[in-house]
Amino acid sequence: MRFLPRQAGRVSAVIYTAVSFLAAAVFFSVTVLTGDYTWVARVGGSVWVFLLSMIILMPTVTPWVRKRLRG
């Protein structure tokens, strides 16, 4: 499947949202399997990991996708 350069925003949004969700799911799974954490701590931590991952990945993934789609 070939993408047009103007679709870079959508493609990058799918990528960084999926990676952020995966990071939050890993965090949640680790807290369920290890440690004695409350559900509030698990869910709150997962939301925090998701938000921080989005903040970090948004400005880094978008230029990378634009560069890859150009050439």
VMD Tcl script that builds the backbone (N, CA, C; Angstrom):
set m [mol new atoms 213]
animate dup $m
set s [atomselect $m all]
$s set {name element resname resid chain x y z} {
  {N N MET 1 A 0.843 -1.183 0.000}
  {CA C MET 1 A 0.000 0.000 0.000}
  {C C MET 1 A 0.882 1.237 0.000}
  {N N ARG 2 A 0.557 2.180 -0.854}
  {CA C ARG 2 A 1.354 3.389 -0.990}
  {C C ARG 2 A 0.595 4.573 -0.407}
  {N N PHE 3 A 1.313 5.402 0.359}
  {CA C PHE 3 A 0.707 6.561 0.994}
  {C C PHE 3 A 1.197 7.836 0.322}
  {N N LEU 4 A 0.338 8.823 0.273}
  {CA C LEU 4 A 0.716 10.129 -0.240}
  {C C LEU 4 A 1.342 10.934 0.890}
  {N N PRO 5 A 2.242 11.849 0.570}
  {CA C PRO 5 A 2.877 12.649 1.621}
  {C C PRO 5 A 1.884 13.410 2.492}
  {N N ARG 6 A 0.737 13.790 1.950}
  {CA C ARG 6 A -0.234 14.541 2.756}
  {C C ARG 6 A -0.928 13.648 3.792}
  {N N GLN 7 A -0.766 12.349 3.676}
  {CA C GLN 7 A -1.341 11.422 4.638}
  {C C GLN 7 A -0.386 11.127 5.797}
  {N N ALA 8 A 0.720 11.813 5.852}
  {CA C ALA 8 A 1.725 11.558 6.891}
  {C C ALA 8 A 1.162 11.803 8.283}
  {N N GLY 9 A 0.305 12.782 8.428}
  {CA C GLY 9 A -0.284 13.074 9.730}
  {C C GLY 9 A -1.115 11.923 10.254}
  {N N ARG 10 A -1.932 11.365 9.397}
  {CA C ARG 10 A -2.781 10.242 9.816}
  {C C ARG 10 A -1.954 9.002 10.109}
  {N N VAL 11 A -1.000 8.721 9.249}
  {CA C VAL 11 A -0.156 7.540 9.435}
  {C C VAL 11 A 0.638 7.670 10.729}
  {N N SER 12 A 1.224 8.823 10.961}
  {CA C SER 12 A 2.008 9.007 12.183}
  {C C SER 12 A 1.116 8.970 13.422}
  {N N ALA 13 A -0.114 9.492 13.328}
  {CA C ALA 13 A -1.038 9.435 14.467}
  {C C ALA 13 A -1.375 7.993 14.826}
  {N N VAL 14 A -1.578 7.163 13.837}
  {CA C VAL 14 A -1.853 5.751 14.100}
  {C C VAL 14 A -0.648 5.091 14.764}
  {N N ILE 15 A 0.545 5.421 14.282}
  {CA C ILE 15 A 1.759 4.804 14.829}
  {C C ILE 15 A 1.984 5.214 16.272}
  {N N TYR 16 A 1.989 6.535 16.565}
  {CA C TYR 16 A 2.311 6.921 17.938}
  {C C TYR 16 A 1.185 6.615 18.913}
  {N N THR 17 A -0.054 6.542 18.450}
  {CA C THR 17 A -1.134 6.129 19.342}
  {C C THR 17 A -1.019 4.643 19.675}
  {N N ALA 18 A -0.716 3.832 18.687}
  {CA C ALA 18 A -0.576 2.392 18.917}
  {C C ALA 18 A 0.602 2.091 19.835}
  {N N VAL 19 A 1.721 2.759 19.626}
  {CA C VAL 19 A 2.896 2.531 20.471}
  {C C VAL 19 A 2.621 2.995 21.897}
  {N N SER 20 A 1.953 4.122 22.056}
  {CA C SER 20 A 1.613 4.620 23.390}
  {C C SER 20 A 0.657 3.676 24.100}
  {N N PHE 21 A -0.329 3.170 23.378}
  {CA C PHE 21 A -1.261 2.207 23.968}
  {C C PHE 21 A -0.539 0.929 24.369}
  {N N LEU 22 A 0.387 0.479 23.543}
  {CA C LEU 22 A 1.159 -0.713 23.858}
  {C C LEU 22 A 1.997 -0.505 25.119}
  {N N ALA 23 A 2.619 0.663 25.248}
  {CA C ALA 23 A 3.408 0.967 26.439}
  {C C ALA 23 A 2.533 0.974 27.687}
  {N N ALA 24 A 1.344 1.544 27.590}
  {CA C ALA 24 A 0.418 1.560 28.726}
  {C C ALA 24 A -0.038 0.146 29.078}
  {N N ALA 25 A -0.283 -0.677 28.079}
  {CA C ALA 25 A -0.702 -2.055 28.323}
  {C C ALA 25 A 0.410 -2.868 28.978}
  {N N VAL 26 A 1.634 -2.635 28.558}
  {CA C VAL 26 A 2.774 -3.316 29.186}
  {C C VAL 26 A 2.905 -2.886 30.639}
  {N N PHE 27 A 2.783 -1.588 30.899}
  {CA C PHE 27 A 2.852 -1.090 32.271}
  {C C PHE 27 A 1.763 -1.739 33.130}
  {N N PHE 28 A 0.552 -1.763 32.612}
  {CA C PHE 28 A -0.565 -2.353 33.350}
  {C C PHE 28 A -0.311 -3.831 33.619}
  {N N SER 29 A 0.160 -4.553 32.617}
  {CA C SER 29 A 0.429 -5.981 32.778}
  {C C SER 29 A 1.509 -6.243 33.816}
  {N N VAL 30 A 2.548 -5.445 33.788}
  {CA C VAL 30 A 3.635 -5.622 34.759}
  {C C VAL 30 A 3.139 -5.359 36.172}
  {N N THR 31 A 2.306 -4.346 36.358}
  {CA C THR 31 A 1.801 -4.064 37.702}
  {C C THR 31 A 0.812 -5.121 38.183}
  {N N VAL 32 A 0.124 -5.786 37.262}
  {CA C VAL 32 A -0.781 -6.869 37.659}
  {C C VAL 32 A 0.026 -8.096 38.077}
  {N N LEU 33 A 1.077 -8.401 37.312}
  {CA C LEU 33 A 1.852 -9.611 37.567}
  {C C LEU 33 A 2.808 -9.480 38.744}
  {N N THR 34 A 3.326 -8.285 38.979}
  {CA C THR 34 A 4.293 -8.090 40.060}
  {C C THR 34 A 3.830 -6.961 40.960}
  {N N GLY 35 A 4.096 -7.099 42.212}
  {CA C GLY 35 A 3.804 -6.016 43.140}
  {C C GLY 35 A 2.399 -6.052 43.685}
  {N N ASP 36 A 2.216 -5.250 44.710}
  {CA C ASP 36 A 0.929 -5.164 45.395}
  {C C ASP 36 A 0.393 -3.753 45.199}
  {N N TYR 37 A -0.199 -3.519 44.032}
  {CA C TYR 37 A -0.703 -2.203 43.674}
  {C C TYR 37 A -2.221 -2.216 43.662}
  {N N THR 38 A -2.819 -1.090 43.989}
  {CA C THR 38 A -4.270 -0.975 43.903}
  {C C THR 38 A -4.670 -0.791 42.438}
  {N N TRP 39 A -5.953 -1.000 42.160}
  {CA C TRP 39 A -6.435 -0.816 40.786}
  {C C TRP 39 A -6.349 0.638 40.360}
  {N N VAL 40 A -6.536 1.540 41.316}
  {CA C VAL 40 A -6.424 2.962 41.000}
  {C C VAL 40 A -4.993 3.292 40.577}
  {N N ALA 41 A -4.016 2.730 41.268}
  {CA C ALA 41 A -2.615 2.964 40.910}
  {C C ALA 41 A -2.286 2.356 39.547}
  {N N ARG 42 A -2.819 1.186 39.286}
  {CA C ARG 42 A -2.555 0.536 37.996}
  {C C ARG 42 A -3.148 1.331 36.835}
  {N N VAL 43 A -4.412 1.688 36.964}
  {CA C VAL 43 A -5.087 2.417 35.884}
  {C C VAL 43 A -4.506 3.821 35.748}
  {N N GLY 44 A -4.307 4.498 36.875}
  {CA C GLY 44 A -3.729 5.843 36.832}
  {C C GLY 44 A -2.338 5.847 36.240}
  {N N GLY 45 A -1.528 4.869 36.616}
  {CA C GLY 45 A -0.189 4.760 36.050}
  {C C GLY 45 A -0.219 4.468 34.562}
  {N N SER 46 A -1.149 3.638 34.163}
  {CA C SER 46 A -1.268 3.323 32.735}
  {C C SER 46 A -1.677 4.547 31.925}
  {N N VAL 47 A -2.602 5.327 32.458}
  {CA C VAL 47 A -3.013 6.568 31.779}
  {C C VAL 47 A -1.832 7.524 31.705}
  {N N TRP 48 A -1.075 7.622 32.789}
  {CA C TRP 48 A 0.088 8.518 32.826}
  {C C TRP 48 A 1.134 8.086 31.793}
  {N N VAL 49 A 1.407 6.784 31.717}
  {CA C VAL 49 A 2.364 6.268 30.734}
  {C C VAL 49 A 1.871 6.548 29.320}
  {N N PHE 50 A 0.576 6.361 29.077}
  {CA C PHE 50 A 0.016 6.637 27.758}
  {C C PHE 50 A 0.203 8.111 27.378}
  {N N LEU 51 A -0.146 9.009 28.293}
  {CA C LEU 51 A -0.030 10.443 28.001}
  {C C LEU 51 A 1.411 10.870 27.778}
  {N N LEU 52 A 2.314 10.414 28.631}
  {CA C LEU 52 A 3.722 10.776 28.454}
  {C C LEU 52 A 4.288 10.208 27.159}
  {N N SER 53 A 3.897 9.001 26.819}
  {CA C SER 53 A 4.350 8.414 25.549}
  {C C SER 53 A 3.840 9.210 24.357}
  {N N MET 54 A 2.595 9.655 24.413}
  {CA C MET 54 A 2.051 10.480 23.333}
  {C C MET 54 A 2.839 11.779 23.209}
  {N N ILE 55 A 3.126 12.414 24.350}
  {CA C ILE 55 A 3.864 13.682 24.328}
  {C C ILE 55 A 5.254 13.497 23.726}
  {N N ILE 56 A 5.896 12.397 24.052}
  {CA C ILE 56 A 7.250 12.154 23.551}
  {C C ILE 56 A 7.235 11.734 22.082}
  {N N LEU 57 A 6.275 10.905 21.695}
  {CA C LEU 57 A 6.280 10.338 20.347}
  {C C LEU 57 A 5.713 11.251 19.272}
  {N N MET 58 A 4.787 12.133 19.620}
  {CA C MET 58 A 4.191 13.010 18.597}
  {C C MET 58 A 5.233 13.794 17.800}
  {N N PRO 59 A 6.107 14.544 18.459}
  {CA C PRO 59 A 7.062 15.338 17.675}
  {C C PRO 59 A 8.204 14.530 17.071}
  {N N THR 60 A 8.352 13.274 17.455}
  {CA C THR 60 A 9.446 12.487 16.887}
  {C C THR 60 A 8.994 11.587 15.741}
  {N N VAL 61 A 7.792 11.050 15.825}
  {CA C VAL 61 A 7.317 10.124 14.796}
  {C C VAL 61 A 6.874 10.858 13.538}
  {N N THR 62 A 6.227 11.989 13.685}
  {CA C THR 62 A 5.685 12.703 12.519}
  {C C THR 62 A 6.767 13.088 11.503}
  {N N PRO 63 A 7.882 13.724 11.903}
  {CA C PRO 63 A 8.914 14.012 10.903}
  {C C PRO 63 A 9.525 12.750 10.289}
  {N N TRP 64 A 9.653 11.709 11.091}
  {CA C TRP 64 A 10.210 10.457 10.586}
  {C C TRP 64 A 9.298 9.875 9.493}
  {N N VAL 65 A 7.990 9.912 9.722}
  {CA C VAL 65 A 7.040 9.378 8.732}
  {C C VAL 65 A 7.046 10.254 7.475}
  {N N ARG 66 A 7.075 11.559 7.655}
  {CA C ARG 66 A 7.119 12.446 6.473}
  {C C ARG 66 A 8.349 12.174 5.630}
  {N N LYS 67 A 9.478 11.984 6.280}
  {CA C LYS 67 A 10.724 11.707 5.553}
  {C C LYS 67 A 10.629 10.364 4.810}
  {N N ARG 68 A 10.051 9.369 5.468}
  {CA C ARG 68 A 9.929 8.055 4.840}
  {C C ARG 68 A 8.948 8.067 3.664}
  {N N LEU 69 A 7.903 8.873 3.754}
  {CA C LEU 69 A 6.918 8.916 2.677}
  {C C LEU 69 A 7.419 9.704 1.467}
  {N N ARG 70 A 8.330 10.629 1.690}
  {CA C ARG 70 A 8.866 11.408 0.559}
  {C C ARG 70 A 9.748 10.574 -0.351}
  {N N GLY 71 A 10.552 9.745 0.254}
  {CA C GLY 71 A 11.545 9.118 -0.584}
  {C C GLY 71 A 11.554 7.677 -0.569}
}
mol reanalyze $m
mol bondsrecalc $m
mol representation Tube
mol addrep $m
